[in-house]
Amino acid sequence: QVQLVESGGGLVQPGGSLRLSCAASGLTFSMYVMSWYRQAPGKERELVATISSTGGSTNYADSMKGRFTISRDNAKDTVYLQMNSLKPEDTAVYYCHARRVVGTWNYWGQGTQITVSS
């Protein structure tokens, strides 16, 4: 059974930082492209960042470039999202997503809430 378990969410003041983690199990982690998505209240889910299966390539949504950093540790089956200079508009539920490099398998985590507020 595949599981993606996010952690690290919470309440942070504007300008602050958080690091999210997503621990994967039940899959061959190194064969999956990993992404972070987020969904704010009343809005559609949007892509935050993606990292290739080897970690050699990353992509970010324009509004996150320079503030967020996605990374992975294939030895620990974990993907991270370092978030700096957080803004109130970053408030959302953040989801981890795994997509197999070959094939259609993909999986979602349960999400973790980030609230940016003073």
C-alpha positions in Angstrom: 0.0 0.0 0.0 1.4 3.3 -1.1 1.5 6.1 1.5 2.7 9.7 1.2 2.8 11.3 4.7 3.4 15.1 4.9 4.6 16.8 7.9 6.0 20.2 9.0 2.9 22.4 8.5 1.6 24.9 10.9 1.2 28.6 11.7 4.0 31.0 10.7 4.3 34.8 10.7 4.7 36.6 7.4 8.4 36.6 6.4 9.0 33.3 8.2 10.1 29.9 7.0 8.9 26.4 7.2 10.1 23.1 5.8 7.7 20.4 4.7 8.6 16.8 4.5 6.8 14.0 2.6 7.8 10.5 3.5 6.9 7.8 1.0 6.4 4.1 1.5 5.1 1.2 -0.5 6.7 2.4 -3.8 10.2 2.5 -5.4 10.8 6.1 -4.6 13.6 6.7 -7.0 11.2 5.8 -9.9 8.9 8.7 -9.2 8.8 12.3 -10.0 7.8 14.2 -6.9 5.8 17.4 -6.6 4.2 19.7 -4.1 0.8 21.2 -4.8 -1.3 23.5 -2.8 -4.9 24.5 -2.5 -6.2 27.6 -0.9 -9.8 27.9 0.3 -12.1 28.5 -2.7 -9.3 28.0 -5.2 -8.2 25.2 -7.5 -5.2 23.1 -6.6 -2.0 24.5 -8.1 1.4 23.1 -8.7 4.1 24.5 -6.4 7.3 22.7 -7.4 8.5 19.5 -9.1 11.7 17.5 -8.8 12.9 14.7 -11.1 13.4 11.2 -10.0 17.1 11.7 -9.6 16.8 15.2 -8.1 18.8 16.6 -10.9 16.0 18.8 -12.3 13.5 21.1 -10.5 10.7 23.4 -11.6 8.7 26.0 -9.8 5.6 28.0 -10.2 6.5 31.6 -11.0 5.2 32.9 -7.7 7.4 30.5 -5.7 10.7 31.0 -7.6 13.4 32.3 -5.3 11.4 31.6 -2.1 10.7 27.9 -2.2 13.2 25.0 -2.7 12.2 21.4 -3.5 14.7 18.6 -2.7 14.7 14.9 -2.2 16.6 12.2 -0.4 16.2 9.0 -2.3 18.0 7.1 0.5 15.2 8.2 2.9 12.3 8.1 0.4 11.5 11.6 1.4 10.9 14.9 -0.5 11.1 18.3 1.1 9.9 21.8 0.5 11.8 24.6 2.1 9.6 27.7 2.1 11.1 31.1 2.9 9.8 34.6 3.0 6.3 33.3 3.5 3.3 35.5 2.6 -0.3 35.4 3.7 -1.2 34.3 0.2 0.9 31.2 0.7 -1.8 30.0 3.2 -3.1 26.7 1.8 -3.2 23.0 2.3 0.0 21.6 0.8 -0.1 18.2 -0.9 2.7 15.8 -1.8 2.3 14.0 -5.2 4.2 11.1 -6.7 4.1 10.3 -10.4 5.9 7.3 -11.8 8.4 8.1 -14.5 7.0 5.4 -16.7 3.4 4.6 -16.6 0.3 6.3 -15.2 0.6 5.5 -11.5 0.3 8.5 -9.3 -0.5 9.1 -5.6 -1.4 11.9 -3.3 -0.7 12.6 0.3 -3.4 13.7 2.7 -2.1 17.3 2.9 -0.8 19.6 5.6 -2.1 23.0 6.5 0.1 26.1 6.2 -1.2 29.3 7.7 0.7 32.5 7.2 -0.6 35.1 9.6 0.5 37.6 12.2 
